[in-house]
Amino acid sequence: MTQPSTPKLQPIATSAAPAAIGPYSQAIQFGSLVFTSGQIPLNAEGQLVEGGIAEQTHQVFRNLAAVLEAGGAAFQTVLKATVFLKDMSQFGVVNEIYASYFGEHKPARSTVEVARLPKDVLVEIELIATKLVEND
């Protein structure tokens, strides 16, 4: 009897986003799916971006764009987003910035308020996307 094969998980890494600060990957590809780790507002050098929720949210999206690109995906191929906020009263600002990156594309999304995020940041976002498909 043959053993079932283990699914091939391919780590995704890019120097255009902050390196993982623990035992995880920036993203993992499984088949045509790309699962990003939660991104916080660190720049590519790993330094925390100063400023309020708007500046932090834009940095998170810059990081996500870089990780998606490294995985052959893009914002228009995102299937699901999960947004973690330190303060739900800042949802309006984050939502406006979020919409500016996704445009007309509206993936499924969950948004939750949490007690604390790594490095005491204000926002963290993770995505599930599918790889871009080339047109024939």
C-alpha positions in Angstrom: 0.0 0.0 0.0 1.4 3.4 -0.9 1.7 6.2 1.5 -0.2 9.4 0.7 2.1 12.1 -0.4 2.7 15.2 1.7 1.3 18.4 0.1 4.1 20.6 -1.3 4.3 23.8 0.7 6.6 26.4 -0.9 7.8 29.2 1.3 7.7 32.7 -0.2 10.3 35.3 0.8 11.2 38.8 -0.4 13.6 41.4 0.8 11.1 44.1 -0.2 9.1 43.3 3.0 10.3 42.8 6.6 11.8 39.4 7.3 9.9 37.1 9.5 10.7 37.8 13.2 10.0 34.3 14.3 9.7 30.7 13.1 7.4 31.4 10.2 7.5 32.4 6.5 6.4 35.7 5.0 4.0 33.6 3.0 3.4 30.0 1.9 2.2 28.8 -1.5 0.1 25.7 -1.7 -0.9 24.9 -5.3 -2.2 28.1 -6.7 -3.0 29.6 -3.3 -0.8 32.1 -1.5 -1.3 32.5 2.3 0.5 35.6 3.7 1.6 35.8 7.3 0.1 38.8 9.2 2.0 41.9 8.2 2.6 44.7 10.7 3.9 48.2 9.9 7.6 47.4 9.8 9.6 48.6 6.8 11.8 46.3 4.8 14.7 46.9 7.2 12.5 45.7 10.1 12.0 49.2 11.7 8.6 50.2 13.0 7.0 52.9 10.9 6.2 56.0 13.0 2.8 57.6 12.9 -0.8 56.8 13.5 -3.2 54.3 12.1 -3.1 55.8 8.5 0.7 55.6 8.2 0.8 52.1 9.8 -2.0 50.8 7.5 -0.2 52.1 4.3 3.0 50.4 5.4 1.1 47.1 6.0 -0.3 47.3 2.5 3.2 48.0 1.0 4.4 44.9 2.8 1.5 42.8 1.6 2.0 44.0 -2.0 5.6 43.0 -1.9 4.8 39.5 -0.5 2.0 38.9 -2.9 4.2 39.9 -5.8 6.9 37.5 -4.7 4.2 34.8 -4.6 2.9 35.6 -8.1 -0.3 37.1 -6.7 -1.8 40.6 -6.4 -4.5 42.5 -4.6 -7.0 41.7 -7.3 -6.5 38.0 -6.7 -7.1 38.1 -2.9 -9.8 35.8 -1.8 -9.9 36.6 2.0 -8.5 39.3 4.2 -8.3 39.3 8.0 -7.7 42.6 9.7 -6.7 42.9 13.3 -7.1 46.3 14.9 -6.0 47.5 18.3 -8.9 50.0 18.4 -12.1 49.3 16.4 -12.9 53.1 16.5 -10.2 53.4 13.9 -12.0 51.0 11.5 -13.2 53.9 9.3 -9.7 55.1 8.5 -8.4 51.6 7.9 -11.5 50.7 5.7 -10.9 53.8 3.5 -7.2 52.9 3.0 -8.1 49.2 2.5 -10.6 50.2 -0.3 -8.0 52.3 -2.0 -5.7 49.2 -2.5 -8.5 46.9 -3.6 -10.5 49.2 -5.7 -13.6 47.5 -7.2 -12.3 44.1 -6.0 -14.1 43.1 -2.8 -12.6 39.9 -1.2 -14.2 38.3 1.8 -13.0 39.9 5.0 -13.1 39.6 8.7 -12.1 42.5 11.0 -11.5 42.0 14.7 -10.4 44.2 17.6 -7.6 42.6 19.6 -6.1 43.4 23.0 -2.5 43.6 21.7 -0.5 43.1 18.6 3.2 42.4 18.1 5.4 45.4 18.9 2.3 47.2 20.1 1.3 48.2 16.6 -2.1 49.5 15.7 -2.9 47.1 12.8 -2.0 43.7 11.3 -3.4 42.2 8.1 -3.1 38.7 6.6 -4.4 37.6 3.2 -5.2 34.5 1.2 -4.8 34.9 -2.5 -4.6 32.9 -5.7 -1.7 33.2 -8.1 -2.2 35.4 -11.2 -3.3 33.5 -14.3 -1.8 34.6 -17.6 -4.3 35.2 -20.4 -4.0 33.2 -23.5 
